[in-house]
Each structure stands twice: as C-alpha cells, then as structure tokens.
Amino acid sequence: MSRIKKKSGKGQPGISTASLPDIVFMLLFFFMAVAVMKTTDPLVDYTKPTGEAIYRFEDVSVLANIRVGKEIGSKSGATKIQLNDAIKSIEDIADFILSKRSSVAAVDVKNIVAYLDIDIKTKMAIINKIKERLQAVEQFEVAYSANESD
C-alpha cells in the first residue's frame, strides 16, 4: 500500500527581486509628492527694506523666523511681533529661541539664525528691544530679510 505524504516545506514564494527597483521608485515618488516645506502665513503686514548684499540661506530648518509689522486686519496700527503662527510679545522671544534650539538636531544648535522680517516703518526702539532679548539667550546670529535693490 502506498503512503500519502503531506506537502511540507512549501510555503508562499518570496518576493521576486526583479520587482524591488519598481517598489523603491514608487516609494521615492510617493514621498516626493507628499513632502511639503512648512510655511507660515503672515499675520503681520510688513514691507521689506532693500539691500545690496543679499544672501540666501541653504538650510532653512535652522532659521527662527520673527516677523514685525502691523497686524493684518487690525485698525489700531500698533506694531506686533509674529513668532511662528501666533502674535506674541517681546518677552516671548527668549522662549521661542529656546524651543527652536530644542527642536533642531544637536549639531545644528550652534547654526540657528534669528531671521527678522521687519517692516521698513518699524521704530528702531522695538528692533533694539528684540535684539536685547536675543542677546539675553545668547542668540548672536541675526539676519535681516530684504529685497534686492535695483
């Protein structure tokens, strides 16, 4: 009499290595299509001054954006400070810089630049107060946003 053998050792076949490049390119294309740079909407209205020596930053992840100008939609016309997505006071600048330092990689902490978008009509007293707050937390790298002059 013959014995009936169970089919053992045969499972599902593995993934064909011929399809791996297709899978890699699908994943690459997916992440390229989905990844977006984070931008913040301006809550203050500002007009940039013009400058001659304009420098573009290559690594925008180390920029701590501080916008100064008149609040959009406000009738008071008072100068406001925007840190990320919210209107804040001058006293909040130190906490903003410290939170920026904790959010970047350890090697980039020394490369953080306070990037100031300041309205051309802002009084120098406000700018000096901002600079004093930055110096209090030892943030000495400061850059000013400007349009290129003709």
C-alpha positions as CSV (number, residue, x, y, z in Angstrom):
1,M,0.0,0.0,0.0
2,S,1.2,3.5,-0.7
3,R,1.6,6.2,1.7
4,I,0.1,9.7,1.3
5,K,2.7,12.3,2.0
6,K,1.9,15.8,3.3
7,K,3.3,18.6,1.3
8,S,5.5,20.3,3.8
9,G,8.2,22.9,3.5
10,K,6.4,24.6,0.6
11,G,5.0,27.9,1.7
12,Q,4.4,31.1,-0.2
13,P,7.1,32.1,-2.6
14,G,9.2,35.1,-1.6
15,I,9.1,38.5,-3.2
16,S,10.8,38.5,-6.5
17,T,13.9,40.6,-6.5
18,A,13.1,41.8,-10.0
19,S,10.3,44.0,-8.7
20,L,12.4,45.7,-6.0
21,P,13.5,48.7,-8.1
22,D,9.9,49.4,-9.0
23,I,8.9,49.3,-5.3
24,V,11.8,51.6,-4.4
25,F,10.9,54.1,-7.1
26,M,7.2,54.0,-6.1
27,L,8.1,54.8,-2.5
28,L,10.5,57.6,-3.6
29,F,7.9,59.2,-5.8
30,F,5.3,59.0,-3.1
31,F,7.5,60.8,-0.5
32,M,8.5,63.4,-3.1
33,A,4.8,64.1,-3.9
34,V,3.7,64.2,-0.2
35,A,6.6,66.1,1.4
36,V,6.0,69.8,1.6
37,M,8.0,72.6,3.2
38,K,6.4,74.1,6.2
39,T,5.4,77.7,5.6
40,T,3.7,80.1,8.0
41,D,1.1,82.5,6.9
42,P,2.0,86.1,7.8
43,L,-0.2,87.6,10.5
44,V,1.5,91.0,10.3
45,D,1.8,93.3,7.3
46,Y,5.3,94.4,6.5
47,T,7.2,96.0,3.7
48,K,10.8,94.7,3.3
49,P,13.6,97.2,3.0
50,T,16.0,96.9,0.1
51,G,19.7,95.8,0.4
52,E,22.7,95.3,-1.8
53,A,24.4,92.3,-0.2
54,I,21.7,89.7,-0.4
55,Y,22.4,86.1,0.8
56,R,20.1,83.2,0.5
57,F,20.1,80.5,3.2
58,E,20.5,77.0,2.0
59,D,19.3,75.3,5.2
60,V,16.0,76.9,6.2
61,S,15.5,74.5,9.1
62,V,17.9,76.5,11.2
63,L,16.1,79.8,10.8
64,A,14.0,81.2,13.6
65,N,11.6,83.5,11.8
66,I,10.5,86.6,13.6
67,R,8.1,89.0,11.7
68,V,7.5,92.5,12.9
69,G,4.8,94.8,11.5
70,K,1.3,96.0,11.7
71,E,-1.3,93.2,12.4
72,I,-3.3,92.3,9.3
73,G,-7.0,93.3,9.8
74,S,-6.3,95.4,12.9
75,K,-7.4,99.0,12.9
76,S,-5.1,100.1,15.8
77,G,-2.0,100.2,13.6
78,A,0.2,99.1,16.6
79,T,3.4,97.1,15.8
80,K,3.1,93.4,16.5
81,I,5.5,90.5,16.6
82,Q,4.8,87.2,15.0
83,L,6.6,84.1,16.2
84,N,5.7,81.1,14.0
85,D,1.9,81.1,13.7
86,A,0.9,83.4,16.6
87,I,1.2,87.1,17.6
88,K,3.4,87.2,20.7
89,S,5.0,89.9,22.9
90,I,8.7,90.8,23.0
91,E,9.0,88.8,26.3
92,D,8.2,85.6,24.4
93,I,11.2,85.8,22.1
94,A,13.5,84.1,24.6
95,D,11.2,81.1,25.0
96,F,10.8,81.0,21.2
97,I,14.5,80.7,20.6
98,L,14.9,78.1,23.4
99,S,12.1,76.0,21.9
100,K,13.7,76.3,18.4
101,R,17.0,75.1,19.9
102,S,15.3,72.0,21.4
103,S,13.5,71.2,18.1
104,V,16.6,71.0,15.9
105,A,19.4,68.4,15.8
106,A,22.2,68.8,18.3
107,V,24.7,69.6,15.6
108,D,22.6,72.4,14.2
109,V,22.0,74.2,17.5
110,K,25.1,76.5,17.0
111,N,23.9,77.3,13.5
112,I,20.5,78.7,14.4
113,V,19.9,82.2,12.9
114,A,17.3,84.6,14.1
115,Y,15.8,85.7,10.8
116,L,14.0,89.1,11.2
117,D,11.3,90.1,8.7
118,I,10.8,93.7,9.8
119,D,8.6,96.4,8.3
120,I,10.5,99.3,6.9
121,K,8.5,101.7,9.1
122,T,9.2,99.9,12.4
123,K,10.8,102.1,15.1
124,M,14.4,101.3,16.0
125,A,13.4,101.1,19.7
126,I,11.4,98.0,19.0
127,I,14.2,96.4,17.0
128,N,16.7,97.2,19.8
129,K,14.4,95.5,22.3
130,I,14.2,92.4,20.1
131,K,18.0,92.3,19.8
132,E,18.3,92.7,23.6
133,R,16.0,89.7,24.1
134,L,18.0,87.7,21.6
135,Q,21.3,88.6,23.3
136,A,19.8,87.5,26.7
137,V,19.6,83.9,25.4
138,E,22.9,84.2,23.6
139,Q,21.4,84.2,20.1
140,F,24.0,86.4,18.3
141,E,23.5,85.2,14.8
142,V,20.9,87.6,13.3
143,A,19.9,88.1,9.7
144,Y,17.5,90.7,8.3
145,S,15.1,90.0,5.4
146,A,15.4,92.4,2.5
147,N,14.6,92.8,-1.2
148,E,17.4,93.2,-3.6
149,S,17.9,96.8,-4.7
150,D,17.9,97.6,-8.4
